Amino acid sequence: MVDPFRTRDVVPDFDRYVSDYAARSAVTRSRLPMRADIAYGPSAGERLDLFFPPPDRATGAVHMFIHGGYWRMFAKEDFSFVAETVTRAGAIAAIVDYALMPVVRLETVVAQVRRARDWLVATIGAHGGDPARLTISGHSAGAQLGALLFNASQPAGRVSGALLISGIYDLAPLQDSFLKPLIGLTDTEVRDFSPVGLGYSAGPDVHLLVGEAETAPFHTQATAFAAHLAGGGLRVRQGVVPGADHMSLVGDLGTPGTHAAGQLAACVTARRGGGRAAG
């Protein structure tokens, strides 16, 4: 029986995509002005890379990308290519790393990503950015982590826009998935870190994207989370990208002319209260 959460089972070219991400990211790091491995917290895993737009395009906007991998794989260096679209739109790109499960538990991962957000708000001005123009995006587990940056328990106003892609917003089904022997999500982790069960109030404009070819849980969870956010008073939009799967959709974030890249650029350039992301 196919596990709908095990990407390798449903995307035959999984390994090719992983290699492609790494190759494209190496090109980005060699091409774009950047500062690598900046510490945003005290532990070894708390590092981020900053990529900068050409001076004549710089707008002061700042965008934080959070990678996926079910909290247990990948690193910021695999997703440098996302900075291509962000910097082309005139923003500083912050590609964030975090410690991986099961060496740490999800509580630590969440705390680290929140610390990265806070570091950007406090420090990005010294790098030419405007902390009032911080937007975020995340893919898969990164979308779940991104959603925890602006729930009701978090300081208001730190995130001005969010693009959440192929997200896991209810962790309960993962307890009986292929991940059970690998990270063993606990009942406490499911309760505390499932965005669909948390409170949301006034916050950023949120755009949820899912690929047409993704498995059913990604579609149903996006729909449920969109309704949950709207019930909290947030402006939320939901879109399905024709033909895209779980791996191609995140790859498209760095590919000019694709739907995903267009939505990322729209998120980056939107002003607070006037988001331009399309459904």
ABEGO torsion letter per residue (X at the ends): XBBAABAAAABAAAAAAAAAAAAAAAAAAAABBBBBGBBABABAABBBBBBBBBAAABAGBBBBBBBBGGGABEBAAAAAAAAAAAAAAGBBBBBBBBBBOAABBAAAAAAAAAAAAAAAAAAAAAAGBBAAABBBBBBEAAAAAAAAAABAABBBGABABBBBBGBBABAAAAAABAAAAAAGBBAAAAAAABAAABBBBBBBBBBBBBBAABBAAAAAAAAAAAAAAAAAGBBBBBBBBBGBBAAAAAAAAABBGBAAAAAAAAAAABBBGABABBX
